[in-house]
């Protein structure tokens, strides 16, 4: 327990101490994101919060992890460095989506081949519980890591959201890892949570910085590692019954429901409209909340409460129902809440248009009709 608290506090302190100077240097050197059509901000914004987060995580993990548990840790940290460099280059030079994917795949290949961060089975998903052939295990694991990493990166769009969701997920995984006796994974999770909470001090309204791809990709990758290790340990490790989940895949989805469902929904709606799923737009859940009239912090609070609700729901239902029914409930609730939000956005837009029409003079209306 002492190590759990120490890893959290040390990472928090490092990030909190480094961020002011990092923000100041970013402004002096012009390392800022310029607002574009889909941006939620209208001013220049430093996107360098990921640099202190990366330093806090990697330093604290190296310091507190016992040497005898370095077997997989060295490969996780190596992959972190690659993803950090990819994110830093993108924040400075704007890499294309495909270049980022290639960089992520290099890091992921280290994790799944050398670090053995792999899904060895489908764990009951689609009715399959046996061991997967090695090449299928590698492909499924790489796809899972890539999806989670990019999904988390896509929610870094409004004040406080990525930091809050990342903190909730990291704390949930971290506490479970410590309780289940997986020491180094617990340290990584808690250092991530500590760094993110320190970052939030500078990311809540009025935000002074965003974490950018430098931080979002690193945290997303770590959440992917936590998810895979959580699923595998639940299914294969010798754990006390009180620490074991019956449906670890559904529990992991419930913990990461905000980035995962949002990414799936956005990609599907883009393809239905005949657009590339990688083409950015303002269809993310946080954009919808902003467009429905909520402030940045109100939208973040709503999504944080939704995240906690889904985690509580999946914990409650896990011992009661089977995997596919549990996944169906999670997706069904998420769809229902999204439909309610869509309706709110549509009604607000109609109200704005009606108000404009009421305030438009007859002369202006005739000119518009003539044009």
N, C-alpha and C positions, 0 to 999 in steps of 0.2 A: 504493500500500500504506500509506503514512503517513497519508493521509486516512481510509482504512478503519479503522485503529487509533485515530486521533484521534477520529473520530465515535463510535466505541464507548465510548472512555474518557470523553469529555466528557459524553455522555448518562448514563453510569453514575454519574459524580461528582455531577451535578446531582440525579438522583433520590435517590441515597444521602444527600445533604446535606439535602434537603427533606423526606424522609419522616418523620423523628422529630417535627418540629414539626407536620406535617400530622396525624399520628396524635394528638398531644396536643390540638390544637385540636378535632379531631373528637370526642374523649372529653368535653372541656369543654362543647361545644355540643350534645352528645347526638346526633351524626350517626353512629349505629350501627345495625347490622342486628339485629333481635331474632330469636332462634331460633324456628322453626316446625316443624311435624311432619316435613317432608322435609329439614330442615337437618342438616348433618353436625356442627354446633357447638351447644353447649348454653349458651353465654354470649353476652353482647353483643359484637359484633365491628364495629369501624370498617371501612367499605368505601370508603375514600378514597385507596387506593393509586394509583388511576388519575389523580389530579390531578398528582402529581409526574411520573408517566410521560408524560403529555401535555405538560407543560412541558419535560421533557428532550428529547423527540422534536422538538417544534416549534422550540425555541430552537437546538438543535444543527444541525438541518436548514437553518434560515434562515442560520445563521452560516457553514456550510461549503460550501453548494451555490453554485457559480459562477453569476453573474448570467445568463450566456448559456444556462443550462439551466433557466430559470424558466418556460418556456412551459407545461408541464403541471404543474409543481410548485405553482404558485399555486392551481390548482384542487383539487389533492389536499389542500393545507393548509386551504383553505376548507371542503371537505367534512369534514375532521377537526374543525374548530371546531364545525360543526353537530352532528356525532355526539357530541362531548364535551358540549355543552349538553343534548342529549337524555338522555345517560347520567347527567349530574349531576342533572337534574330527576327522573329515575326513582329514583336513589339517595336523594333527599330526600323525594319525594312518592309514589313507587310508581305510575308510569304504567301504563296497561293495555297489553297486548301490541299492540293495534291502533294506539294512539297512538305507540308506539315505532316500529312499522313505517312509519307515515306520516313521522315525522321522519327515519328512515333513507332513505326513498325520496327525500326532498328533497335530502339529501346525495349520494345515488347519482346523481340526475339531473344534478347539477353535474359529476360525474366522467365520465359517459358522453356528455354533450352538449358540454360546454365543455372538459373535460380529455382527451377522446378515449381514455379507458380502456375499450376495447371489444374484444370478441371479434369479429373480422371474418369468421370462418369457423367451421365445426365441427371443422376440423383432423383430418378422418378419422373423427370420431365418428359412428356410425350410417351409415357409408359415404359421408358427404358431405364433400367437400374444397373445394368452390368458395366464392366470396365470397357472404356472406349479404346479402339486401336490407337496407337501412339500418334499417328499423323492426324487423325480426327481430333484427338485430345488437344494437339497443338493448335489446330485451326480454330476450334471452339474457344479455347483460352485466349488466343490472340484477338479474335473477334470481340469477346467479352471485354477485354482490357481496352481495346480501341473505342468501343461504344461508350463505356463508362467515362473514359478520359475526355472524349469530345463532348459528351452530354454535360459534364460538369463545366467545361469551358464555356458552353453556350449560355449558361445562366448568369455569367458575370456581366450583367447588363444594367443593373440599377443598384443604388446605394444599399450596401449591407447584405444583399441576397446571397451571393456566393459564399461569403464568410460565415453567415448564419447557418445556411444549409450544410456547408462543409463541417462546421463545428458540431452540429447535431449528429451527423453521420459518424464523424470521427470519435466522438465521445461514446456513442452507442457501441461501436465496434471495440473501442479501446477498453471500456469497462468489461465487456464480455471476454476479450482476450486475456486480460489479467485474471479474471475469475476462472477461466478455463486453463490457466497455467502456461499460455503462450506468451512468454516474457517479451521477446524482441518485437513482436507485432503489437503488443500493448504499448511499448515505448514509442514506436512509430506513430501509432494512433493518437496517443496523448500529446506528443510533441506537435503533431499537426493541429490538434484542437487548441493547444495553448498559443501557437503562432497565429491562428486565425482569429482568436478572440482579441489578441493585441492589435492585429490588423484592423479589426472592426472599429476600434477607437478612431481611426483615421478614414474610415470608409462610410460611416453613418452620416446622415445629412447634418451639416453641409460637408459633403465628401471632399477630402483632400487628395485622395488617390484611389485608383483601382488596382487590383492585383495583376491585371493583364494576362496575356497567354503565359508569361513567365511563371506566374503563380498558379493560375487556373489549371494548366496542363499538368504541373507537378502534383497538385492536390488531387486532381482527377485520376492520375495514374495511381497514386497511393490508395485512393478509395477503391479503385479496381483491384489492387493487390489485396486490400483488406477483405473485399467481397469474396474473391476466389478462395482465399485462405479460410475465411469464416465458413463457407459452404463445405469445403473439403474437410476441415477439422470436425464440423458438426456430424458429418457422415461417416468419417473413418477413425477419428481419434477415440481413445478410451477416456470418456468424460463421464462424470456423475450425471445421473438422469436429470437433475435440476438445471444443468447447464446445456443440455442437448435439446435442439429443436427438431421436430419431426419433419418439417418442410423447410430446410435451410435456403433453398432457392427462392421460395416465396418470401421468406423473412428478409433476405438480402434485397429483393426487389422492393419490399415495403420500406426498408430503410432508405433506399436511393430513389424512391418513387418520384420525387420532384424533378430531378434532371432526366431520369430515364423516360418517364411518361411524356414530359414536355418535348424531348427530342424525337420520340416516336411519333407524336401527334404532328409536330411541325414537318417532319420529313414526309409523312403520309399526305398531309394537306398540300404540300408543295408539288408532289408527284401527281396528285389528282388534278391540280391546276396546270399540269404540263410543264412544270419548271424543274430545274435541277434541285435535288434535295440538299445540295451543298450551297445553294445560292442564299445569302443572308437576306432577311426581311424583318418585319415587325410583327410576326405572328407568335412569338414566344409568350408563355403564360404571364411573364412579368410585364411585357408590353401591353397585353390585354388588360391587366389590372390598372396600369397607368392610364390607358385609354378609357377605362370605365370611371375615371375620376379620382382614383386613389393617389396619394403621394408615394414617393419612393419607400419611405419607412413603413407606411401602412401596407403597401404591397408586400414588402419583406416580412412584416409581422403576420400577415394572412398566410403566406406560403410556409413560414416557420411553424405556425400552429397546425397547418394542414400536414406538414411533415411529421410532427409529433403525433397527430391523430392517426396517421397511417401506421406509424411504428407501434403505437399502442394497440391498434386494431389487429395487426398481424401477430403481435405477441399473444393477444387474447385468444385469437382463433386458431393459432398453430396447432395446439393439441386436440382441437375439436373436429376439424375437417381436413380433407385430403388436399394435396398440392394444387391440383387444377381448379378445384372449387375456390380455394383461397386466392389463387391468381385471378380468377374470374371476378371475385368480389372486389379485389384491389383495383382492377382495371375498370370495373363497372362504376365504382364510387368516383374514381378519377374522371371518367367520362361524364358522369352526372354533374359533378362540380364544374367541369369545363363548359358544359352546355349552359348552365346557369350563368356563368361568367360571360359567355358569348351573347346571351340574351341581354345582359346588363349593358354590354358595350354597344349593341345594336340600338337599344332604347335610348342610350345617351346620345349617340350620333343622330338619331332621328329627332331628338329634342333640340339639339344644337341647330340642325337644319331648319326646324320649324321656327325657332327663335330668330334665325337670320331672315327667314322669309317674312316674319311679322315686322321686323325692323327695317325692311327694304321699302323704300318709297315707291309709289306707282310709276313715277317717271323712270326710276332706275330699273324697275321690272320691265317696262316697255322697251328700254334700251337693250337689256339683256336678251329679251325675246327677239328683237330686231337683229341682233348680232347672231 
